[in-house]
C-alpha cells in the first residue's frame, strides 16, 4: 500500500486513481472483511500467497470460487461498482498472478511434475446444499476469464450433474475446444455418494471441490493432503512378482517371493504372486509415508493453514496432528494400463495360445527383446488385446489385479488415525502426473511389448 501511494503522484490521473484504490484495499484486507469484489479477490490472493510461502506447498486450491465470490459480484453489479467485462478482467489478472507462483524443486521431483505445475485448482458448478444447480453469473465469468487467459494454471474443474443446463455445458465444451485441456469434469452423482460412503456428512459432501490436479475433498475441513508421498510402479512390481521377489533392476530382494515365472504352469500362479507382492509393497509404502508424516509433524506446523481449517482451533491441533474434520489420503499408482496390457498378453500369448514359453518370455524381457526370436515374441505381445478398447476381459482382469492393492490398503491407517479426524485411512490414487516418464526410465521391458526405459 505504501508503494502504491508513493507512485500515485507521478502517474496519469487514471492510473493514480487505480493505485490509490489498490492502497486503500491493501490497508483493509485481509485484516478486515471484504465488502466489494475487488476487495474479496485481493484478500483471497494475499492469503493464497501466504499459504504457499508457509508450506512451500502445492495443491493449494481456490475451492468453489463461483459460490463465494458471486455475492460480491452481484452487489457490485447492482450498485454500478463493476461491469461484467471489468469482473472478467479482474479474474484474468488473478490467473496471471496464480501462474507466477513457482518453487525450486530437486531434479527427482521435477521429473515427476513436468511443466512445474503447482496444482492450484478452481471448482465451479455443482449443486447447492439443497440439491439445486449452483451455476451462477460468476461461474460464466470464470469460464470466460480462463478462455481469455489460456494459461496452464489454475486448473479448472466443473462439477457436472444431471441438473446442469445444456447452455452451461455447451460453454464448457467451447472452452475445451480451445485446446488448453480444461475444464475437467467431476460427476456429482459418483463423487458425493462415494464421499458419504466414507463417512463424510451429506452436507459436506455436497460442498466438495477439486484439490490439486484430480483429487476431491471438502474445502476447509480436509487434512493436509489428499494424495501420498509414495509412487508404486505397478509394471515393475509385476516384474518383481515374476522374478521370485527380486527387483530385476537392483538385484535386491523386495519381497519374499513365490517362485519364478519361468517355472509357472498356469496364469493363476502369476496372479497369486502378483497379489502377494503388491500387498507387501503397499504395506511398505505406508511405512514410508508414516515416517515422512511424523517427521513433517515435528518440523512444520502450518499454523495459518491450520487456523483456516475446521476444526483445528477447536481441537487445539494443527492439520498434521489430526486437527481436520476429515483425513483420507492415498498413495499414487503408476503404469496401470501397462499392467492390464501385460497381464492380458501373458494370459493369451503364454498360457492360452502357448505361442511363447514362460522361460522364453522372461529371457526376452530381461534382454529387452534382443535375444533370438525377440522380435517375434514382442510382436505377439503387441498383438494381444489392449486395455481401453471397451474389452470387458481386460477391464475385469485389471479390476482383479488392482483389487489386490485396494483391498490391502483398506486396512491401512495414516498417522492422524484415532487423533480426531473422521477417516485417517487410505484409498487408491491414480494421478501419476508425469511419473510415467521417470518410472518408465527405470523399468525393464514389460510383457505388453513395451521396451526398457520407455514411458
C-alpha positions in Angstrom: 0.0 0.0 0.0 2.9 2.4 0.8 4.5 1.8 -2.6 1.2 2.4 -4.4 0.6 5.6 -2.6 4.2 6.8 -3.3 3.8 6.0 -7.1 0.4 7.7 -7.5 1.5 11.4 -7.7 3.8 10.7 -10.7 1.3 8.7 -12.7 -1.5 9.9 -15.1 -4.9 10.6 -13.4 -6.5 7.2 -14.3 -3.5 5.2 -13.1 -3.1 7.3 -10.0 -6.8 6.6 -9.0 -6.1 2.9 -9.6 -3.0 3.0 -7.4 -4.8 4.8 -4.6 -7.7 2.3 -4.7 -5.1 -0.5 -4.5 -3.5 1.1 -1.5 -6.9 1.5 0.2 -7.8 -2.1 -0.4 -4.4 -3.4 0.8 -4.8 -1.5 4.1 -8.2 -3.1 4.6 -7.9 -6.7 3.7 -7.4 -9.4 4.8 -7.1 -7.9 8.2 -10.7 -6.7 7.8 -13.7 -8.1 6.0 -14.0 -7.6 2.2 -17.1 -5.7 1.0 -16.5 -5.5 -2.7 -15.4 -7.9 -5.4 -12.0 -6.2 -5.8 -11.5 -6.4 -2.0 -12.6 -10.1 -2.0 -10.2 -11.0 -4.8 -7.3 -9.1 -3.2 -7.9 -10.8 0.2 -8.1 -14.2 -1.5 -4.8 -13.6 -3.3 -2.9 -12.4 -0.2 -4.0 -15.4 1.8 -3.2 -17.7 -1.1 0.3 -16.3 -1.3 0.9 -16.6 2.4 -0.2 -20.2 2.4 2.1 -21.1 -0.4 5.0 -19.5 1.4 4.2 -21.1 4.7 4.1 -24.6 3.4 6.3 -24.4 0.3 3.3 -26.1 -1.0 1.5 -27.2 -4.0 -2.2 -28.3 -4.5 -3.3 -25.2 -2.5 -6.6 -24.7 -4.3 -9.3 -22.0 -4.5 -12.2 -24.2 -3.9 -15.7 -23.3 -5.1 -14.9 -19.9 -6.2 -18.1 -19.1 -8.1 -20.1 -19.8 -4.9 -18.2 -17.5 -2.5 -17.4 -14.6 -4.9 -20.8 -14.4 -6.6 -22.4 -12.4 -3.7 -19.7 -9.7 -4.0 -20.1 -9.6 -7.8 -23.9 -9.4 -7.6 -23.8 -6.5 -5.1 -21.2 -4.6 -7.1 -23.0 -5.1 -10.3 -26.3 -3.8 -8.8 -24.5 -0.8 -7.3 -22.7 0.0 -10.5 -19.3 -0.5 -9.0 -18.3 -3.1 -11.6 -19.2 -4.2 -15.1 -19.2 -7.8 -16.4 -16.1 -7.0 -18.5 -14.3 -5.5 -15.5 -15.0 -8.5 -13.4 -13.7 -10.8 -16.2 -10.5 -8.7 -16.5 -10.0 -8.9 -12.7 -10.1 -12.7 -12.8 -7.7 -12.8 -15.8 -5.3 -10.8 -13.7 -5.8 -13.3 -10.8 -4.9 -16.1 -13.1 -1.8 -14.3 -14.3 -0.7 -13.9 -10.6 -1.6 -17.5 -9.9 0.7 -18.7 -12.8 3.5 -16.6 -11.3 3.8 -18.8 -8.3 6.6 -21.4 -8.6 9.2 -23.1 -6.5 12.6 -24.6 -6.9 12.4 -28.4 -7.0 15.0 -31.1 -6.9 15.6 -32.8 -10.2 13.9 -36.0 -8.8 10.7 -34.0 -8.2 10.9 -32.1 -11.4 10.7 -35.3 -13.5 7.6 -36.3 -11.6 6.0 -32.9 -12.1 7.0 -31.9 -15.6 6.0 -28.4 -16.5 6.3 -27.1 -13.0 2.6 -27.4 -12.1 1.5 -26.1 -8.6 -1.8 -27.9 -8.9 -3.9 -24.8 -8.0 -7.5 -25.8 -8.8 -10.6 -23.8 -9.2 -14.0 -25.5 -9.0 -17.3 -24.2 -10.4 -20.8 -25.5 -10.9 -22.2 -28.4 -8.9 -25.1 -28.2 -6.6 -26.3 -26.2 -3.6 -26.8 -27.8 -0.2 -30.5 -28.5 -1.1 -29.6 -30.1 -4.5 -30.3 -27.2 -6.9 -28.0 -26.3 -9.8 -25.3 -24.0 -8.3 -24.2 -22.4 -11.6 -24.5 -18.6 -11.4 -23.3 -15.5 -13.3 -19.9 -15.7 -11.8 -19.5 -19.3 -13.0 -19.7 -17.9 -16.5 -17.2 -15.1 -15.7 -14.7 -17.6 -14.5 -15.2 -19.7 -17.8 -14.7 -16.5 -19.9 -11.6 -15.4 -18.0 -10.0 -18.8 -18.3 -10.7 -18.8 -22.0 -9.1 -15.3 -22.4 -6.0 -16.2 -20.3 -5.4 -19.7 -21.9 -2.9 -20.5 -19.1 -1.9 -23.9 -17.7 -2.7 -22.6 -14.2 -5.0 -22.6 -12.4 -6.6 -26.0 -13.2 -10.3 -25.5 -13.8 -12.8 -28.2 -12.7 -16.6 -28.2 -13.5 -18.8 -30.2 -11.2 -21.2 -32.0 -13.6 -24.6 -33.3 -12.5 -27.9 -34.3 -14.2 -29.4 -30.8 -13.4 -26.6 -28.9 -15.2 -28.1 -26.8 -18.0 -27.3 -27.6 -21.7 -26.4 -23.9 -22.2 -23.7 -24.0 -19.5 -22.4 -27.4 -20.6 -22.0 -26.0 -24.2 -20.0 -23.1 -22.8 -17.7 -25.6 -21.1 -17.3 -27.6 -24.3 -16.4 -24.4 -26.2 -13.6 -23.8 -23.7 -12.4 -27.4 -24.2 -12.3 -26.7 -28.0 -9.6 -24.1 -27.4 -7.2 -26.9 -26.7 -6.0 -26.0 -23.2 -7.2 -29.2 -21.6 -9.8 -27.5 -19.4 -12.2 -27.8 -17.8 -12.1 -31.2 -16.2 -15.5 -32.7 -15.3 -16.3 -34.2 -11.9 -19.5 -36.2 -11.6 -21.6 -35.2 -8.6 -23.6 -38.4 -8.9 -20.5 -40.5 -8.4 -18.4 -38.4 -6.0 -21.0 -37.2 -3.5 -22.2 -40.8 -2.9 -18.6 -42.0 -2.6 -17.7 -39.4 0.0 -20.8 -40.1 2.0 -19.9 -43.8 1.9 -16.6 -43.0 3.5 -18.2 -41.2 6.4 -18.4 -37.6 5.1 -21.6 -35.8 6.2 -24.0 -35.3 3.3 -24.0 -31.5 3.6 -20.2 -31.5 3.4 -20.1 -34.0 0.5 -22.4 -31.7 -1.4 -19.8 -28.9 -1.0 -16.8 -30.9 -2.3 -14.3 -29.3 -4.6 -11.3 -30.4 -6.6 -8.0 -30.2 -4.8 -4.7 -30.2 -6.8 -5.0 -32.0 -10.1 -7.8 -34.5 -9.9 -8.3 -35.2 -6.2 -11.6 -34.2 -4.4 -12.1 -33.1 -0.8 -14.3 -30.9 1.4 -12.7 -27.4 1.4 -11.8 -26.0 4.8 -12.4 -29.4 6.5 -9.9 -31.8 5.0 -6.5 -32.9 6.2 -3.2 -31.5 5.0 -3.0 -33.7 1.9 -5.3 -35.8 -0.3 -2.6 -38.0 -2.0 0.5 -39.6 -0.8 4.2 -39.4 -0.5 4.9 -42.7 -2.4 4.5 -43.8 -6.1 4.2 -47.5 -6.6 5.3 -48.7 -10.1 2.8 -51.4 -11.0 4.7 -52.8 -14.1 7.9 -53.0 -12.1 6.0 -54.6 -9.2 4.8 -57.3 -11.7 8.4 -58.0 -12.8 9.3 -58.4 -9.1 6.5 -60.9 -8.7 7.6 -62.7 -11.8 11.3 -62.8 -10.6 10.6 -64.6 -7.3 10.6 -61.3 -5.3 13.8 -59.9 -6.6 13.9 -56.5 -8.3 15.4 -57.1 -11.8 16.9 -53.6 -11.8 18.8 -53.5 -8.5 19.1 -57.2 -7.8 17.8 -56.6 -4.3 15.1 -58.8 -2.7 12.0 -56.6 -2.5 9.5 -59.3 -1.4 9.7 -62.9 -0.1 8.8 -64.4 -3.5 6.6 -67.3 -4.6 8.7 -68.8 -7.3 10.0 -67.7 -10.7 7.8 -67.1 -13.7 9.9 -69.5 -15.7 8.5 -72.3 -13.6 4.9 -71.2 -13.6 2.4 -73.7 -15.1 -0.7 -71.5 -15.4 -1.9 -67.9 -15.2 -3.4 -68.3 -11.7 0.1 -68.8 -10.3 1.2 -65.4 -11.7 -1.9 -63.7 -10.3 -1.3 -65.3 -6.9 2.3 -64.0 -7.0 1.1 -60.5 -8.0 -1.5 -60.5 -5.3 1.0 -61.3 -2.6 3.7 -59.0 -3.9 1.6 -55.9 -4.4 0.1 -56.3 -1.0 3.5 -56.4 0.6 4.8 -53.4 -1.3 1.6 -51.5 -0.4 2.4 -52.1 3.3 6.0 -50.9 2.8 4.8 -47.7 1.1 2.5 -46.9 4.0 5.5 -47.3 6.4 7.5 -44.8 4.2 4.5 -42.4 4.3 4.3 -42.6 8.1 8.0 -41.9 8.6 7.6 -38.8 6.4 4.4 -37.6 8.0 5.8 -38.0 11.6 8.9 -36.0 10.6 6.8 -33.3 9.0 4.6 -33.1 12.1 7.6 -32.4 14.2 9.1 -29.8 11.8 6.2 -28.0 10.1 3.1 -26.9 11.9 1.4 -24.9 9.0 -0.2 -22.7 11.6 -2.0 -20.3 9.2 -3.4 -23.2 7.1 -4.5 -25.0 10.2 -6.2 -21.9 11.6 -8.3 -21.7 8.4 -9.3 -25.3 8.5 -12.1 -26.8 10.7 -11.7 -27.9 13.5 -8.1 -27.3 14.2 -8.7 -24.3 16.6 -11.5 -26.2 18.3 -9.3 -29.2 18.9 -6.1 -27.3 19.6 -4.3 -29.4 16.9 -2.7 -28.5 13.7 -3.5 -30.4 10.4 -0.6 -32.7 10.8 -1.6 -33.6 14.3 -5.2 -34.5 13.3 -7.0 -31.2 13.6 -9.1 -31.5 10.4 -12.7 -32.8 10.4 -11.8 -35.3 7.6 -8.4 -37.0 6.8 -8.3 -39.6 4.0 -5.2 -40.0 1.9 -3.8 -42.1 -0.9 -0.5 -43.1 -2.4 -0.1 -42.9 -6.2 -0.1 -45.9 -8.5 1.7 -45.6 -11.9 1.5 -47.7 -15.1 -2.0 -49.1 -14.6 -2.8 -49.5 -18.3 0.6 -51.2 -18.8 -0.2 -53.6 -16.0 -3.5 -54.5 -17.7 -1.9 -55.0 -21.1 1.0 -57.0 -19.6 -1.3 -59.4 -17.7 -3.6 -59.8 -20.8 -0.6 -60.6 -23.0 0.8 -63.2 -20.7 -2.6 -64.8 -20.3 -3.2 -65.1 -24.0 0.2 -65.5 -25.6 1.8 -67.8 -22.9 -1.0 -69.7 -21.2 -3.9 -69.7 -23.6 -2.2 -69.9 -27.1 1.1 -71.4 -25.9 2.9 -69.3 -28.5 5.7 -68.4 -26.2 7.0 -70.4 -23.2 7.4 -68.7 -19.8 11.1 -69.1 -19.9 11.4 -67.6 -23.4 9.2 -64.6 -22.5 11.3 -63.9 -19.4 14.6 -64.1 -21.3 13.1 -61.7 -23.9 12.1 -59.2 -21.2 15.5 -59.3 -19.4 17.3 -58.8 -22.8 14.9 -56.0 -23.9 13.8 -58.4 -26.7 17.3 -58.6 -28.1 17.5 -62.5 -27.9 16.9 -64.8 -30.8 13.2 -64.7 -31.6 12.9 -61.5 -29.6 11.3 -59.6 -32.4 8.7 -62.3 -32.9 7.9 -62.6 -29.2 7.5 -58.8 -28.9 5.1 -58.7 -31.9 3.0 -61.4 -30.3 2.8 -59.3 -27.1 1.9 -56.2 -29.0 -0.9 -58.0 -30.9 -2.5 -59.1 -27.7 -5.7 -57.3 -26.5 -5.2 -53.9 -25.1 -6.8 -52.0 -22.2 -9.0 -49.0 -23.1 -10.8 -50.6 -26.1 -14.1 -51.5 -24.3 -12.9 -55.1 -23.9 -14.6 -56.5 -20.7 -11.9 -59.2 -20.4 -9.2 -56.6 -19.7 -11.4 -54.5 -17.6 -12.2 -57.5 -15.3 -8.5 -58.6 -15.3 -7.4 -55.1 -14.2 -10.2 -55.0 -11.6 -8.9 -58.1 -10.0 -5.3 -57.0 -10.2 -5.9 -53.5 -8.9 -8.4 -55.0 -6.4 -5.5 -56.7 -4.6 -3.9 -53.3 -3.8 -7.2 -51.6 -3.0 -8.2 -54.4 -0.6 -4.9 -54.3 1.2 -4.9 -50.5 1.8 -8.5 -50.6 3.2 -6.9 -51.7 6.5 -4.1 -49.1 6.4 -4.1 -46.1 8.8 -2.3 -42.8 8.5 -0.6 -41.1 11.4 -3.7 -39.0 12.2 -5.9 -42.1 12.7 -7.6 -42.0 16.1 -6.5 -38.5 16.9 -9.7 -36.7 15.9 -10.5 -36.8 12.2 -13.1 -38.8 10.5 -11.2 -41.3 8.4 -7.4 -41.4 9.0 -7.3 -44.2 6.4 -6.2 -44.8 2.8 -7.8 -45.1 -0.6 -6.4 -45.7 -4.1 -4.9 -42.8 -6.2 -4.3 -42.9 -9.9 -3.0 -39.3 -10.5 0.5 -40.2 -11.7 1.1 -36.7 -13.1 4.3 -37.1 -15.3 5.7 -40.0 -13.1 5.0 -42.4 -16.1 8.2 -41.0 -17.7 10.8 -41.3 -14.9 9.2 -44.5 -13.6 9.4 -45.9 -17.2 13.0 -44.9 -17.5 13.9 -47.2 -14.6 11.7 -50.1 -15.7 12.9 -53.0 -17.9 10.9 -54.3 -20.8 7.4 -55.4 -19.8 5.1 -58.2 -21.1 2.9 -55.7 -23.0 5.7 -55.3 -25.6 7.0 -52.0 -24.1 10.8 -51.6 -24.4 13.0 -50.9 -21.5 13.2 -47.3 -20.5 10.2 -46.1 -22.4 7.4 -44.2 -20.6 
